Amino acid sequence: MALKGISAYKKGNLKQDIANADPHRLTLMLFQGALDRIAYAKGAMARKEYAQKSEHISRASSILIHLRDTLDLDIGGELSENLFSLYNYMIERLTDAHSQNDQMQLDEVLSLLGPIRDAWLEIPAEAKEEAYRLRNEKKQAL
């Protein structure tokens, strides 16, 4: 019974965090969510809990698909194109890890995604503001 209360509390806090987050923070939350789901999948795989493994890999893949599909290839240029390809690669690795029960492929995705999340943390405030300005200008032009 107590676990249900804790779970509901966490979900409420997450909803509040999402509602109050700027786009940079939302993206950071997505990175962390994907990393967490991959770690959970590794644990489930080790315990031979295949339904949980499947669920966690599916959620991690969904997050990466969302990150990939929200890239602005017009504004981001080569960097966005490279990230698009990298996200595709990570999605493929997750699919292979799932079908082959291969923790090494999960580790590979963790090793690729972790540095992207870490770099995202280091983006200076001025760069974030510039990105928001460009995004708003593009929206107004449409």
C-alpha positions as CSV (number, residue, x, y, z in Angstrom):
1,M,0.0,0.0,0.0
2,A,2.8,2.4,0.9
3,L,4.5,1.8,-2.4
4,K,1.4,2.9,-4.3
5,G,1.5,6.2,-2.4
6,I,5.2,6.7,-3.1
7,S,4.6,5.9,-6.8
8,A,1.7,8.4,-7.0
9,Y,3.8,11.0,-5.2
10,K,6.6,10.6,-7.7
11,K,4.2,10.8,-10.7
12,G,2.7,14.0,-9.3
13,N,6.2,15.5,-8.8
14,L,7.2,14.5,-12.3
15,K,4.1,16.1,-13.8
16,Q,4.8,19.3,-11.9
17,D,8.5,19.2,-13.0
18,I,7.4,18.8,-16.6
19,A,4.8,21.6,-16.4
20,N,7.5,24.0,-15.0
21,A,10.4,22.9,-17.2
22,D,11.8,24.9,-20.1
23,P,12.7,23.0,-23.3
24,H,16.3,22.5,-22.2
25,R,15.2,20.9,-18.9
26,L,12.6,18.7,-20.7
27,T,15.3,17.4,-23.0
28,L,17.6,16.7,-20.0
29,M,14.7,14.8,-18.4
30,L,14.3,12.7,-21.5
31,F,18.0,11.8,-21.6
32,Q,17.9,10.8,-18.0
33,G,14.7,8.8,-18.5
34,A,16.3,6.9,-21.4
35,L,19.4,6.2,-19.4
36,D,17.4,5.0,-16.4
37,R,15.2,2.7,-18.5
38,I,18.3,1.1,-20.1
39,A,19.8,0.5,-16.7
40,Y,16.5,-1.0,-15.5
41,A,16.4,-3.2,-18.7
42,K,19.9,-4.5,-17.8
43,G,18.8,-5.5,-14.4
44,A,15.7,-7.2,-15.7
45,M,17.7,-9.0,-18.3
46,A,20.1,-10.2,-15.7
47,R,17.2,-11.5,-13.6
48,K,15.6,-13.1,-16.6
49,E,12.5,-10.8,-16.1
50,Y,11.8,-10.6,-19.8
51,A,8.5,-8.7,-19.6
52,Q,10.1,-6.0,-17.6
53,K,13.1,-6.0,-19.9
54,S,10.9,-5.6,-22.9
55,E,8.9,-2.7,-21.2
56,H,12.1,-0.8,-20.3
57,I,13.7,-1.2,-23.7
58,S,10.5,-0.1,-25.4
59,R,10.3,3.0,-23.2
60,A,14.0,3.8,-23.8
61,S,13.5,3.4,-27.6
62,S,10.4,5.6,-27.5
63,I,12.4,8.3,-25.8
64,L,15.2,8.1,-28.4
65,I,12.6,8.2,-31.2
66,H,11.1,11.3,-29.7
67,L,14.6,12.9,-29.3
68,R,15.4,12.0,-32.9
69,D,12.1,13.2,-34.3
70,T,12.2,16.6,-32.6
71,L,15.6,17.6,-34.0
72,D,15.4,20.7,-36.2
73,L,17.5,19.7,-39.1
74,D,17.2,23.1,-40.7
75,I,18.5,25.1,-37.8
76,G,20.8,22.4,-36.4
77,G,22.6,21.6,-39.6
78,E,25.3,19.0,-39.5
79,L,25.1,18.6,-35.7
80,S,21.4,17.7,-35.9
81,E,22.0,15.3,-38.8
82,N,24.8,13.5,-36.8
83,L,22.5,13.3,-33.8
84,F,19.7,12.0,-36.0
85,S,22.0,9.2,-37.2
86,L,23.3,8.5,-33.7
87,Y,19.8,8.2,-32.3
88,N,18.9,5.8,-35.1
89,Y,22.0,3.7,-34.3
90,M,21.1,3.6,-30.6
91,I,17.5,2.5,-31.4
92,E,18.9,-0.3,-33.6
93,R,21.3,-1.4,-30.8
94,L,18.4,-1.4,-28.3
95,T,16.3,-3.6,-30.7
96,D,19.3,-5.9,-31.1
97,A,19.9,-6.1,-27.4
98,H,16.3,-7.0,-26.8
99,S,16.1,-9.7,-29.4
100,Q,19.5,-11.2,-28.5
101,N,19.4,-10.6,-24.7
102,D,22.7,-8.9,-25.0
103,Q,23.7,-6.6,-22.1
104,M,26.8,-5.4,-24.0
105,Q,24.7,-3.7,-26.5
106,L,22.8,-2.0,-23.7
107,D,26.2,-0.9,-22.3
108,E,27.1,0.5,-25.7
109,V,24.0,2.6,-25.8
110,L,24.6,3.9,-22.3
111,S,28.2,4.8,-23.3
112,L,26.9,6.8,-26.3
113,L,24.0,8.5,-24.6
114,G,25.7,9.4,-21.3
115,P,28.1,11.8,-22.8
116,I,25.3,13.5,-24.8
117,R,23.4,14.0,-21.6
118,D,26.6,15.3,-19.9
119,A,27.3,17.8,-22.7
120,W,23.6,18.9,-22.5
121,L,24.2,19.8,-18.8
122,E,27.2,22.0,-19.8
123,I,25.3,24.2,-22.2
124,P,25.7,27.8,-21.1
125,A,22.6,29.9,-20.3
126,E,23.4,32.3,-23.2
127,A,23.4,29.5,-25.7
128,K,20.0,28.3,-24.4
129,E,18.6,31.8,-24.7
130,E,19.9,32.0,-28.3
131,A,18.3,28.7,-29.2
132,Y,15.0,29.8,-27.7
133,R,15.2,33.0,-29.7
134,L,15.9,31.2,-33.0
135,R,13.1,28.8,-32.4
136,N,10.6,31.5,-31.7
137,E,11.7,33.5,-34.7
138,K,11.2,30.4,-36.9
139,K,7.7,29.8,-35.4
140,Q,6.8,33.4,-36.1
141,A,8.0,33.2,-39.7
142,L,5.8,30.3,-40.3
